[in-house]
């Protein structure tokens, strides 16, 4: 037997532990920053996250956040695969403008609950198939993005409906980020939701839609499937990781 075989096996095990521990143990976010500013009386929230998703690469893509019906651009979501190997998710949104939307009950495309927000009604902005979700109720303020990933369809075909979305606490920001799956192609992807309550400067957005309904507190628990399903998801993620896959959006 080649002396390289055991070394190769050890390396694979270490890689597996480092990568798939992003499940119930290690979050899928290394660093996250959230800030707010005021421009012309409107509140602008900026979110930047360095994702911990192994050797896979996000596509470089940008999605303008445009209010439905009136077509007004109020922000941008950007995915960046940096030369340093980091995968970055960046978002800027005028939450004062977004507050004029109607509240809606929203779930992940596979039917699972949105992390943190759970059953709370949210302000929803579709950007094609990418979605931004925003909760502005006092005490339950959160910002999230749902990204359908075609490369995860093969994982969903083996696992069915599931959600592996670990909670995180980074840089004073609490949130959750991870993978949702389904046997139905197009209903697999990545989601990140962050609690922005501490970054709003105690400012409440005056909008009847957000203050007329009582919202439950944010739910900071991780979403983890059965150990059998979790292993299948991790195996699929490891395969993408080992191939240094450049993820394809749907």
Secondary structure as UniProt FT lines:
FT   HELIX           3..20
FT   TURN            21..25
FT   STRAND          29..39
FT   TURN            40..41
FT   STRAND          42..51
FT   TURN            54..55
FT   STRAND          61..66
FT   TURN            68..70
FT   STRAND          73..81
FT   TURN            83..84
FT   STRAND          87..94
FT   HELIX           95..98
FT   TURN            99..100
FT   STRAND          103..104
FT   TURN            109..110
FT   STRAND          122..127
FT   TURN            128..129
FT   STRAND          130..135
FT   TURN            138..139
FT   STRAND          142..149
FT   HELIX           150..152
FT   HELIX           153..159
FT   STRAND          162..170
FT   TURN            171..172
FT   STRAND          173..181
FT   TURN            185..186
FT   STRAND          189..195
FT   HELIX           197..199
FT   TURN            200..202
FT   HELIX           208..211
FT   HELIX           227..242
FT   TURN            243..244
//
